[in-house]
Amino acid sequence: MDHVVAAIDERGEAVAKPMPFKNSGTGFERCVAYLEGLALDNAGVFVGMEATGHYWMACFSYLVSRGFKVAVINPMQVKAVRKLKGYSRVKNDRIDSQIIAETMRIGDFDETRLATDELQSLKTLTRYQQSLKQEVATVKTQAICLMDAYFPEYAGMFTDMFGTSSMAILSKCPTPAECNRTHAATLAKILSEASRGRFGTEKAANVKAAAKGSVGITLGSDAASFQIKELVSRIVFLNKKASEADRRISVLLQGIEPLILTIPGISTTTGAQIVAEIGDASRFPNAAAIVSYAGLNSAVSQSGRFEATGEPITKHGSPYLRRSMWLAANRPFAEPWVGSIFRRTIARGADRNEHPVCSRGFDAGERECTKDSLDHL
């Protein structure tokens, strides 16, 4: 991975040619030498870098440790300046470095400060935990697709196909052919041990009967069985890692900001993500700035006397913070006392879409948003 540094003065004139450098200690020293040649001391140089992926973090830390002021810029701001300068269809690292420098010149940026060790750990863990849950959902979908094809009757055998009892069966005999080859007493033992006695002979007989009359396909069943067993094993592994992440997140949150858990609708996972993504709340001048940082503020479309209403949210900023704040704001509406207040407010003629976050609105008597997916965020 290579970086490129460019420099301009207060009038926008280039004071040095753009210079590439490696994402390494040697490369960073090369960058420092370039920057030190621009002013009498490091305080006279204000460095800007685009927050793309994770590549900026090592360089940021290194420059800060050498006494430079550094601001991390939202890519949307850089994109706006690119369009202003007529470079919408031109993109390379040298031009990008000059556009970032121009963004710094015409913008109003404060020095960016990294989070504390605890906050950075919390952010890393909450994002990792979310990725684990997303991976679990993907693996489950793959398993469901295979079961629907090879053993469609199985879906109705258990309340949760991925509950402990069902997973015990899927890890041993996920296809009808394997269930038919397995003795009923063996199935009953597997179920009894997994469910701690809740299921046994009767449930085993039901599974055997469903397998015997299954209309699922049989071609490639051995390969499908192998894949389902591997998927089940992966789900168990991912759930174990997610639980470990949950434990670590809970410990960190208790040491950083435990009071967030006293807010209705805030769980440990949601609260930890909000705290981690916001970081030092004092860096925001008001609550509206945090809403904007999360990308939950409505877009504005106005020209002359025309002003559009019902504009969607901007979706700028942290998607992790946006999702967690949406969940936190929506969850209290499932509480009976909150729902009753909401319905009374609607009865008085309030705008149905005046939900603090979700613009989709509610139906009378419902406790959840009409769209229960988070895709619109």
N, C-alpha and C positions, 0 to 999 in steps of 0.2 A: 504494500500500500504506500503510495506517494502522496505528499502534500505539495501545495504551491503557495508561496507567500508573495504578496505584492504590497507596494506602499504608495500612498498619495498624500499630498499636503492639504491644507484647509481650503484651497481653491480647487481641488480635484485634479491637480497636475501630478503626474507620476514623478516620484523622486528616486525611484530605483526600478530596474527591470524585474519582472516576476522571476522567482527562483524556485525550482523544485527541490524537495528534500525528503528523505526517507522517514518512515514511521519507526524510528529507532533512536537510541541515544546519540549516535553520531549525527543522524539527520537533525535531531532537535538542537544539537550544538551548532550545526550549520545555520539553522534558523535563528538562533540567538545571536550569532555573529552578524547576520544580516540586519536584525532589528537594532542591535547596539550601534550599528553604523549610521542610523537614521537620526539620532538625537544625542545630546550630551550625557543624558542619563536615562535609565529605563522608564522613569516616571513620565518622560515626555513622549512615550509611545503608547498608543491605545490599540490593542490587537482585537480583531473580530474574527470569529470563526463560525461557520455554519453548523448547526446541530443536525448532522446527518448520520444516522446509525450510531455506532459506538466508536468510530475511528478518531473522533475529536478528543476523547477523554484523556488519553495519555499525553497528547501534545498540550492540552489545556493545563494539566497538572504540572507539567515540566516548566512551562512558561511562567505560571504563577509562582512556582518555587524559585524562579530566577528574578522575581521582582517586577514582572510586567503586569499591567492591568489588562484583563481579557474579558470580552463580552461574547457570550454565546448567542447567536442570532437565529431567530425562527426562519426556516427555509421559505416560508410564505412571504416574508419581507424581502428576502433576496430575489425571489421570483418577481415581485412587484417592480423592483429597481431594474431587473433584467429587461422587463417589458418596457419600462420607461426609457431605457437607453437603446431600445431597438435591437436587443440581442435575443429575442424570443426563440429564434430558430438556430441560434449559434450557441454551442456549449462545449467548452473544453476547460481544463483545469486552470490555464493561464487567464483566460477571460473571466472565469468564475472568481478567481482571487481578486481581480480588479473590481468586479461587481460587488463583492463583499466589502472591499475597502470603500467603495462609493456609498454603499448602504450605511456604513459606519459614519461617513462624513455628513450625510444629509439626515441621518436619523438621530434619535435621542436615546442613547443607551447607557445603562448603568453597568458597573463592573459586576460580573457574574461570580458568585461564590459557590463552591461545591458544598454539598450537605456534610453534616458530621458523619463520622464513621457509622454510628448507630442508624442514622436516617438512610445512608446509602445502603447499609445492610438490609434494612427494612424494604427499601425500594427493590433491591435485587431479589429478595425472597418473595415479595408479593407478586412481582412480574413472573418469576419462575413458577410460583404456585398456579397462577392463571394459565400459563403455558401447559402445565401438567394436566390441568382440568380440561383444557381444550384438546389435548392429545388423547385423554381418556374418552372424551366424547367421539372423537374420530375413530378410535379403535372399536368402540361399542357399535358404531354405525356399520363398520365393516363386518362385525360378527352378526349383527341383525340381518344384513343382506344375505349372508351365507345361510343362516338358519331359515330365513324366509324361502330360500330356494330348495334346501335339502330337507328341512323339517318344519314346514309352515305351521303345523299344529302346536309346536312347542311354545309359541308366543303366549298362548292362553293358559299354560300350565301353572305359571307362577305370577304373582302380582308384579314382581320385578325380575326380569330375565337375568339381571346382573346382581341379584341378591345372593347371600351366602349359600343358600341351599341349591339354587339354580346353577350357580357357578361350580359347585361341587360336581353336579351332573355333567355340565359342559366340559369340565376338565378331564372327565373319564370316558364318556360316551355321548358325544354331541349329535351323532347321526342316528336315524331310525335303525339302520343295520346293526350298529354297535349296541343300541339299547335292546334290540331283539336277541342279540347274542349274550347279553348280560343277564344273569339269573336275577329274578325278582328279589330274592333275599339279599343279594349283593347291593342292588339299587336301594333297597330299604335301609340297609346299614349305612350307605353313603349319605343318604338323606337325614337319617336320624342323628348321625354324628355332626353333620354340618348345621342342622337346625336345633341341636341340643334337645332332641326328642319331640319337637313340634311335628315333624313329618316322619313317616315311616312306611309301613306296609301298604296303606291305602294310596298314598301319593305315588309310591313305586308302581303299583298296579295301574294307576291312571297313565303314568308315563309309558309303561309297556303297551297299554291298549292304544295310545296315540301313535306310538311308533309302528305298531302292527298295521294300523289302518292309514298310515301316512301316504299322502299323494305327492310328496317331494320327489325331486329328480334323484337319480342314482348315479348318473355318469360323473365320474371323477370324485366319488364320495370319499375315497381314502385321502385324497389330497385336501379336500374340504375339511375333513376331520382333523387332519394335521394342522391346517391353518387356524381353525376355530380354537383348538387347544392352545396354540401359540398366542392367539389374541387374548384368550382368557388369562394366560400367564402374564402377559404384558399389562393387562388391566390391574391384576393383583399387585404387580411391581409398581406401577404408576400410582395407585392408590396409597401404597405404603410410603412412597416418597412424598406424596401430597400431605399425608398425615404428619410426617416428620417436619415438613415445611410449616404446616399449621402450628405445630408446637413451638418452633423457633420464632415464628411471627408473633405468637401470643406473648412470649417472654419479652421480646423487643418492644412491643407496643406498651406493655405494662411499665417499662422503664422510660418510655418517651412521652406518651400522651394517653394515659388510661382513661381520662375523663371523657374522651370521645365516645366511649362505650355507654355512657349515660344518656346519650341522645336516642330518642325512639327511632327504630328502624336501622340502627347501626350495629352490625355484627362485628366480630373480631376481624374477619377477612376484609369486609368493606371499610371498616374504620382504619385498619392498618394501611390499606391502599390509599385512602384519602390523605392520611398523615404523611405517608411516604412521598406521594406525588406533589403535594403542596410544599412540603419542606418547612422552611422558616416562613410562617404566615406574615411576619412583620414586614417582609419585602413587598407585600401588596398594600397599596394605599387604602383599599376598601374592599367590601365583599364583591362588588361588581367586577373588580379586577380579577378576582379568583374565578368568577363565573366566565369571564372572557378567556382566562387562561385555560379553562377546561373546555372551551369551545361550545358552551351551552347558551351563549348570548345569541339573540335573534339577528339574522342578517338584515341590513337596511337597504331598501330600494326606493329611492325618492328622486323625483325630477320635476321641477316646477311645482305645480299644484298637485301633482300625482304622488301619492305615497302608498306603496303596497302594504297590505296587512297580511298577517299569518305567514310571514316569511319563515323558512326553516332555520334551524340553528346553524352557526358557522362551521362547527366541527373542527375548528383550529385548536391547537394545543394538545395536551396529553389525552389520548383516547382511554388510557387506564383511569385517569381521574374522572373523565366524562362518564364512563360506565359506572364507576363506583358511586358517584354523586347521584346519578339517575336511580340506581338501586336504592340508595339511602332515602331519596325523596319519595319514591314510589311505595316503598314497603309499609309506611305507617297507614296508608289508605286501606290496608287489609285489616287493620284494627277496627272493631265495631264502633268505638266511640269517635274515631276520626272519620270513618265512613258516614256516620250520621250527621256530623258537622258539615261534611262536604255536600250531602244531599240537601240539607237545609239551606245551604248557601246557594245551590243551584235553584232551589224552589223560589228563592227571593229574586231570581232573575240575573244572577251573576253569569259571566261568560263561562261556558262549559270548558273552554280551553285554557282557563287560568290555573292550570296545574303548574306548580313552581318549576317543573323541568319539562315534563312530557307535553308536547303540544297536540297530541292525538286526542286528548279528552277522555271522558268516561261516559258510560251508559248508566242511566238511572238504576240504582240498586246494585251496580257492579262495584267490586272492591279492587279491581286491577285495571290497568290501562287496556283499552280495546285491542291494542297490539301488544301481545305479551312477549314478543321477540325484542332483542336489543339491536336488531340489524339497523334500525333507523338512526342509531347513534354512531 
